[in-house]
Amino acid sequence: MFCGWRLANAYEALEQLGSGTLEIDVLTGESRFNGGAIAELSIAGELHSWFTEDCAKHGIEIDDIASARLTAQLVAARVEAKQRSTPVHHIDTAGKPIRAGSVTRFDIHCEAVIATDGATYTASKQSCEEWPVGWPGS
């Protein structure tokens, strides 16, 4: 989910954070960046809501989860639109495709760890997310 469309609501905050290590406590929605507490990110709230609902849907008591954390290593860069590496297109506020200008690129490496008293579950994913600088407000 972190490397999907729901991340779009956090683009502005991610641009401000830049490169570093983002940690999200999925049980609480609290976030840290490079070890320091930060304001809650919309993606953290999305993860928290989804996780809570998914546990309920599958009959898992949330109190049985000792921890649920997502750690994302973020590498930020600015490139020109013609240097994009992803095929995703964005629309400006006038409804026209954005084909020129600077693009924010984030190379992301995520590690997720969910632990109970009896087991630990891990997953990882790598992604490249790109969007026009300042989007969606541009």
C-alpha atoms as one frame of an Amber mdcrd trajectory, in Angstrom:
protein
   0.000   0.000   0.000   2.874   2.406   0.751   4.131   1.993  -2.808   0.728
   2.502  -4.385  -1.816   5.166  -5.268  -2.636   5.944  -1.635   0.811   7.462
  -1.237  -0.298  10.371  -3.469  -1.856  12.187  -0.514   1.563  12.196   1.188
   3.594  13.487  -1.786   3.905  17.025  -0.425   5.055  15.815   2.996   7.539
  13.382   1.441   8.999  16.153  -0.729   9.572  18.186   2.439  11.180  15.241
   4.255  13.509  14.217   1.421  15.916  11.286   1.673  16.129   9.253   4.857
  14.459   6.556   6.916  10.723   6.755   7.540   9.266   4.509  10.233   5.518
   4.052  10.666   3.932   2.324  13.644   0.929   0.817  11.894  -0.854   0.114
  15.191  -0.882   3.789  16.197  -0.259   5.703  12.952   2.717   7.476  14.539
   5.661   8.264  12.274   9.352   8.978  12.723  11.851  10.294  10.203  15.564
   9.704  10.737  14.738   8.836  14.346  12.718  11.969  15.173   8.965  12.184
  15.662   7.049  13.917  12.851   3.457  14.949  12.275   1.209  12.088  11.196
   1.405  11.400   7.492  -1.770  10.631   5.560  -0.237   7.330   4.420   0.313
   6.355   8.066  -3.386   6.908   8.749  -4.262   4.882   5.638  -2.053   2.003
   6.782  -3.489   2.118  10.306  -7.105   2.104   9.061  -6.511  -0.676   6.549
  -4.622  -2.844   9.051  -7.279  -2.450  11.746 -10.081  -3.282   9.293  -8.170
  -6.196   7.754  -7.474  -7.751  11.149 -11.168  -7.480  12.063 -12.191  -8.930
   8.686  -9.985 -11.975   9.289 -10.973 -12.463  12.935  -7.615 -11.341  14.320
  -7.772  -9.512  17.630  -5.722  -6.331  17.343  -4.589  -6.875  20.953  -2.861
 -10.072  19.754  -0.508  -7.996  17.604   2.592  -7.030  19.596   3.887  -4.693
  16.885   3.308  -3.748  13.268   5.934  -1.502  11.702   6.823  -0.299   8.245
  10.296   1.069   7.582  10.871   2.833   4.265  14.317   3.843   3.078  13.687
   6.876   0.871  16.089   8.284  -1.713  14.757  11.530  -3.174  15.855  13.207
  -6.384  14.625  15.796  -8.876  14.759  15.002 -12.566  13.312  16.530 -15.701
  10.081  15.002 -17.013  11.893  13.500 -20.022  14.121  11.538 -17.580  11.205
   9.787 -15.875  11.559   6.069 -15.338   7.871   5.339 -14.675   4.990   5.452
 -17.179   2.494   7.153 -14.832   0.975  10.403 -16.107  -0.353  13.220 -13.933
  -3.038  15.797 -14.657  -2.793  19.500 -13.730  -5.589  21.517 -12.125  -6.887
  22.445 -15.608  -7.299  18.761 -16.507  -4.328  18.622 -18.904  -1.490  16.060
 -18.785   1.761  17.341 -17.267   4.571  16.464 -19.683   7.300  19.003 -18.884
   9.078  20.451 -15.880  10.737  18.894 -12.870   9.673  15.573 -11.424  10.173
  14.352  -7.868  11.537  10.810  -7.819  11.584   8.608  -4.758  13.355   5.273
  -4.799  11.740   3.356  -1.962  12.759   0.190  -0.155  10.115  -0.948   2.344
  10.417  -3.529   5.097   7.321  -4.543   7.062   7.399  -6.519  10.296   4.336
  -7.767  12.145   4.911  -9.597  15.417   2.678 -11.548  17.765   3.694 -13.369
  20.922   4.274 -16.504  18.853   5.451 -15.430  15.418   7.063 -12.712  13.332
   6.034 -11.996   9.743   8.168  -9.944   7.360   7.812  -8.602   3.844   9.762
  -6.238   1.635   9.093  -4.254  -1.524  11.037  -1.862  -3.698   9.467   0.802
  -5.846  10.149   3.994  -7.721   7.474   6.661  -7.370   7.544   9.832  -9.501
   5.293  12.877  -9.683   5.554  16.483 -10.904   7.140  18.740  -8.283   4.393
  20.193  -6.077   1.704  17.872  -7.469  -1.229  17.542  -6.954  -1.484  21.287
  -6.276   0.468  22.251  -9.411
